[in-house]
Amino acid sequence: MTTMGTARAGAGRDPGRRRALLEAADRVIQREGPGASMASIAAEAGISKPILYRHFGDKSGLYQALAERHTRKLIEGVRAEFSRATSVRARVRSTIDTYLSTISANLNLYRFLMHRASAEDAATHGAMSTMIRGLSRELAEVMIAEGELADRTRANVWAHAVIGMVQTAGDWWLDHVGEVPRETVVDSLADLILEGLPAAAGYSDRVLEMFRK
């Protein structure tokens, strides 16, 4: 079934019932991890698996609904840190910290969406990729507006590299949460972003000083 078909199949359903089913899915995934089965989710909701699929069109529809539900919260939190009226360094640190704290607080859901669901379902993979590209575009605009980076192409390359770097470092950190403090990861990434990138580009001392504030 196409994404459009999935959306039509879910149209007209009771929003409250749909929300309850997504909350049941959240509970099972948080409890059982990314390997949680559709049968377990249906059992948690007190319905059969075919009825669960009927509410979302198919398994792809359920995956996409979960992705939209959780990536929206993540994007809102990150965007709020981007827009704070503080120094560039403070914003970079708080944005990275918000991202890491969110994924660690929702570890199994994050791994389900980023790894299992994205691997199984092309539409979910596309939705997650769209979210990452959107964050990268926003970061590029911040670099241009406040980092005096006039080259838009370079800004987009850097922004996509930074988002990918933070995401990959976050994945690594999730496997070492008990060993590596979150603050250490935040500081390490902030130093690399705010000092390593401008230095690599041969920026002037004035621009580097601005980034360090």
One Martini backbone bead per residue (centre of mass of N, CA, C, O) as a GRO file, in nm:
protein
  213
    1MET     BB    1   0.097   0.034   0.021
    2THR     BB    2   0.074   0.349   0.007
    3THR     BB    3   0.101   0.635   0.172
    4MET     BB    4  -0.171   0.745   0.076
    5GLY     BB    5  -0.329   0.491   0.147
    6THR     BB    6  -0.261   0.497   0.446
    7ALA     BB    7  -0.391   0.770   0.508
    8ARG     BB    8  -0.680   0.689   0.419
    9ALA     BB    9  -0.714   0.450   0.616
   10GLY     BB   10  -0.681   0.655   0.876
   11ALA     BB   11  -0.914   0.805   0.806
   12GLY     BB   12  -1.167   0.873   1.051
   13ARG     BB   13  -1.044   0.807   1.297
   14ASP     BB   14  -1.013   0.799   1.624
   15PRO     BB   15  -0.792   0.996   1.785
   16GLY     BB   16  -0.799   0.865   2.068
   17ARG     BB   17  -0.745   0.575   1.973
   18ARG     BB   18  -0.484   0.629   1.825
   19ARG     BB   19  -0.328   0.735   2.069
   20ALA     BB   20  -0.357   0.475   2.241
   21LEU     BB   21  -0.199   0.294   2.043
   22LEU     BB   22   0.068   0.454   2.054
   23GLU     BB   23   0.106   0.421   2.360
   24ALA     BB   24   0.125   0.115   2.349
   25ALA     BB   25   0.372   0.106   2.168
   26ASP     BB   26   0.559   0.261   2.355
   27ARG     BB   27   0.556   0.062   2.592
   28VAL     BB   28   0.666  -0.186   2.445
   29ILE     BB   29   0.930  -0.063   2.335
   30GLN     BB   30   1.043   0.027   2.610
   31ARG     BB   31   1.035  -0.268   2.729
   32GLU     BB   32   1.152  -0.456   2.463
   33GLY     BB   33   1.245  -0.291   2.236
   34PRO     BB   34   1.322  -0.297   1.892
   35GLY     BB   35   1.192  -0.610   1.886
   36ALA     BB   36   0.914  -0.544   1.890
   37SER     BB   37   0.600  -0.663   1.830
   38MET     BB   38   0.292  -0.641   1.688
   39ALA     BB   39   0.157  -0.843   1.880
   40SER     BB   40   0.233  -0.694   2.144
   41ILE     BB   41   0.090  -0.430   2.078
   42ALA     BB   42  -0.193  -0.547   2.045
   43ALA     BB   43  -0.212  -0.672   2.328
   44GLU     BB   44  -0.177  -0.405   2.484
   45ALA     BB   45  -0.448  -0.286   2.334
   46GLY     BB   46  -0.668  -0.528   2.304
   47ILE     BB   47  -0.598  -0.645   2.012
   48SER     BB   48  -0.559  -0.725   1.699
   49LYS     BB   49  -0.345  -0.705   1.442
   50PRO     BB   50  -0.545  -0.629   1.213
   51ILE     BB   51  -0.668  -0.389   1.371
   52LEU     BB   52  -0.415  -0.227   1.402
   53TYR     BB   53  -0.366  -0.188   1.097
   54ARG     BB   54  -0.641  -0.055   1.030
   55HIS     BB   55  -0.572   0.220   1.177
   56PHE     BB   56  -0.292   0.254   0.966
   57GLY     BB   57  -0.326   0.036   0.711
   58ASP     BB   58  -0.031  -0.056   0.822
   59LYS     BB   59   0.281  -0.097   0.933
   60SER     BB   60   0.387   0.160   0.802
   61GLY     BB   61   0.181   0.350   0.936
   62LEU     BB   62   0.278   0.301   1.223
   63TYR     BB   63   0.568   0.389   1.191
   64GLN     BB   64   0.504   0.680   1.093
   65ALA     BB   65   0.345   0.768   1.344
   66LEU     BB   66   0.581   0.733   1.541
   67ALA     BB   67   0.781   0.919   1.401
   68GLU     BB   68   0.612   1.178   1.415
   69ARG     BB   69   0.567   1.188   1.723
   70HIS     BB   70   0.889   1.200   1.800
   71THR     BB   71   1.024   1.403   1.603
   72ARG     BB   72   0.863   1.650   1.680
   73LYS     BB   73   0.975   1.676   1.967
   74LEU     BB   74   1.271   1.696   1.891
   75ILE     BB   75   1.257   1.943   1.704
   76GLU     BB   76   1.136   2.141   1.907
   77GLY     BB   77   1.373   2.129   2.107
   78VAL     BB   78   1.602   2.213   1.912
   79ARG     BB   79   1.476   2.477   1.803
   80ALA     BB   80   1.467   2.624   2.076
   81GLU     BB   81   1.780   2.634   2.104
   82PHE     BB   82   1.847   2.789   1.843
   83SER     BB   83   1.657   3.057   1.939
   84ARG     BB   84   1.825   3.159   2.148
   85ALA     BB   85   1.946   3.454   2.334
   86THR     BB   86   2.255   3.353   2.283
   87SER     BB   87   2.530   3.224   2.241
   88VAL     BB   88   2.668   3.008   2.032
   89ARG     BB   89   2.784   2.815   2.241
   90ALA     BB   90   2.530   2.780   2.412
   91ARG     BB   91   2.355   2.667   2.181
   92VAL     BB   92   2.521   2.425   2.104
   93ARG     BB   93   2.520   2.285   2.376
   94SER     BB   94   2.205   2.274   2.422
   95THR     BB   95   2.138   2.118   2.166
   96ILE     BB   96   2.304   1.865   2.218
   97ASP     BB   97   2.185   1.804   2.499
   98THR     BB   98   1.893   1.768   2.407
   99TYR     BB   99   1.941   1.533   2.219
  100LEU     BB  100   2.078   1.333   2.420
  101SER     BB  101   1.855   1.334   2.639
  102THR     BB  102   1.625   1.232   2.458
  103ILE     BB  103   1.746   0.958   2.355
  104SER     BB  104   1.810   0.841   2.643
  105ALA     BB  105   1.506   0.859   2.750
  106ASN     BB  106   1.437   0.701   2.447
  107LEU     BB  107   1.603   0.451   2.356
  108ASN     BB  108   1.413   0.233   2.224
  109LEU     BB  109   1.267   0.425   2.033
  110TYR     BB  110   1.510   0.524   1.880
  111ARG     BB  111   1.606   0.242   1.778
  112PHE     BB  112   1.350   0.169   1.634
  113LEU     BB  113   1.340   0.411   1.431
  114MET     BB  114   1.649   0.429   1.327
  115HIS     BB  115   1.671   0.106   1.269
  116ARG     BB  116   1.434  -0.085   1.230
  117ALA     BB  117   1.214   0.081   1.077
  118SER     BB  118   1.408   0.198   0.861
  119ALA     BB  119   1.494  -0.085   0.750
  120GLU     BB  120   1.195  -0.196   0.681
  121ASP     BB  121   1.098   0.111   0.595
  122ALA     BB  122   1.110   0.347   0.352
  123ALA     BB  123   0.921   0.571   0.461
  124THR     BB  124   1.057   0.599   0.737
  125HIS     BB  125   1.335   0.663   0.632
  126GLY     BB  126   1.244   0.921   0.486
  127ALA     BB  127   1.140   1.072   0.737
  128MET     BB  128   1.413   1.076   0.889
  129SER     BB  129   1.575   1.216   0.665
  130THR     BB  130   1.407   1.474   0.657
  131MET     BB  131   1.467   1.563   0.944
  132ILE     BB  132   1.777   1.586   0.912
  133ARG     BB  133   1.773   1.792   0.677
  134GLY     BB  134   1.619   2.013   0.828
  135LEU     BB  135   1.832   2.061   1.047
  136SER     BB  136   2.061   2.132   0.853
  137ARG     BB  137   1.934   2.384   0.728
  138GLU     BB  138   1.909   2.543   0.991
  139LEU     BB  139   2.211   2.543   1.060
  140ALA     BB  140   2.306   2.691   0.807
  141GLU     BB  141   2.160   2.957   0.873
  142VAL     BB  142   2.315   3.011   1.134
  143MET     BB  143   2.597   3.024   1.009
  144ILE     BB  144   2.534   3.266   0.824
  145ALA     BB  145   2.412   3.472   1.035
  146GLU     BB  146   2.653   3.420   1.284
  147GLY     BB  147   2.935   3.308   1.130
  148GLU     BB  148   3.016   3.449   0.863
  149LEU     BB  149   2.906   3.239   0.632
  150ALA     BB  150   2.872   3.306   0.295
  151ASP     BB  151   2.894   3.015   0.199
  152ARG     BB  152   2.634   2.809   0.132
  153THR     BB  153   2.765   2.544   0.062
  154ARG     BB  154   2.946   2.519   0.309
  155ALA     BB  155   2.718   2.536   0.516
  156ASN     BB  156   2.575   2.272   0.425
  157VAL     BB  157   2.808   2.081   0.463
  158TRP     BB  158   2.856   2.136   0.761
  159ALA     BB  159   2.572   2.081   0.870
  160HIS     BB  160   2.551   1.785   0.780
  161ALA     BB  161   2.806   1.695   0.930
  162VAL     BB  162   2.718   1.773   1.214
  163ILE     BB  163   2.462   1.605   1.237
  164GLY     BB  164   2.600   1.334   1.178
  165MET     BB  165   2.801   1.351   1.412
  166VAL     BB  166   2.600   1.367   1.646
  167GLN     BB  167   2.446   1.109   1.581
  168THR     BB  168   2.690   0.912   1.594
  169ALA     BB  169   2.785   0.991   1.877
  170GLY     BB  170   2.520   0.917   2.012
  171ASP     BB  171   2.525   0.616   1.948
  172TRP     BB  172   2.786   0.561   2.101
  173TRP     BB  173   2.698   0.670   2.382
  174LEU     BB  174   2.462   0.466   2.434
  175ASP     BB  175   2.696   0.236   2.484
  176HIS     BB  176   2.838   0.456   2.728
  177VAL     BB  177   2.673   0.586   2.964
  178GLY     BB  178   2.823   0.458   3.225
  179GLU     BB  179   3.116   0.593   3.132
  180VAL     BB  180   3.001   0.860   2.980
  181PRO     BB  181   2.939   1.169   3.013
  182ARG     BB  182   2.739   1.391   2.861
  183GLU     BB  183   2.920   1.645   2.896
  184THR     BB  184   3.162   1.531   2.740
  185VAL     BB  185   3.021   1.513   2.466
  186VAL     BB  186   2.932   1.804   2.441
  187ASP     BB  187   3.214   1.937   2.462
  188SER     BB  188   3.351   1.785   2.230
  189LEU     BB  189   3.158   1.878   2.004
  190ALA     BB  190   3.176   2.184   2.049
  191ASP     BB  191   3.478   2.211   1.995
  192LEU     BB  192   3.477   2.098   1.708
  193ILE     BB  193   3.270   2.298   1.585
  194LEU     BB  194   3.390   2.590   1.704
  195GLU     BB  195   3.711   2.520   1.630
  196GLY     BB  196   3.773   2.313   1.405
  197LEU     BB  197   3.627   2.432   1.157
  198PRO     BB  198   3.741   2.723   1.145
  199ALA     BB  199   4.039   2.632   1.142
  200ALA     BB  200   4.021   2.464   0.876
  201ALA     BB  201   3.933   2.739   0.713
  202GLY     BB  202   4.110   2.990   0.809
  203TYR     BB  203   4.013   3.173   1.018
  204SER     BB  204   3.991   3.435   1.192
  205ASP     BB  205   4.033   3.546   1.509
  206ARG     BB  206   3.761   3.695   1.524
  207VAL     BB  207   3.578   3.452   1.462
  208LEU     BB  208   3.683   3.260   1.678
  209GLU     BB  209   3.604   3.442   1.918
  210MET     BB  210   3.302   3.439   1.866
  211PHE     BB  211   3.266   3.123   1.906
  212ARG     BB  212   3.381   3.123   2.216
  213LYS     BB  213   3.141   3.289   2.365
   0.00000   0.00000   0.00000
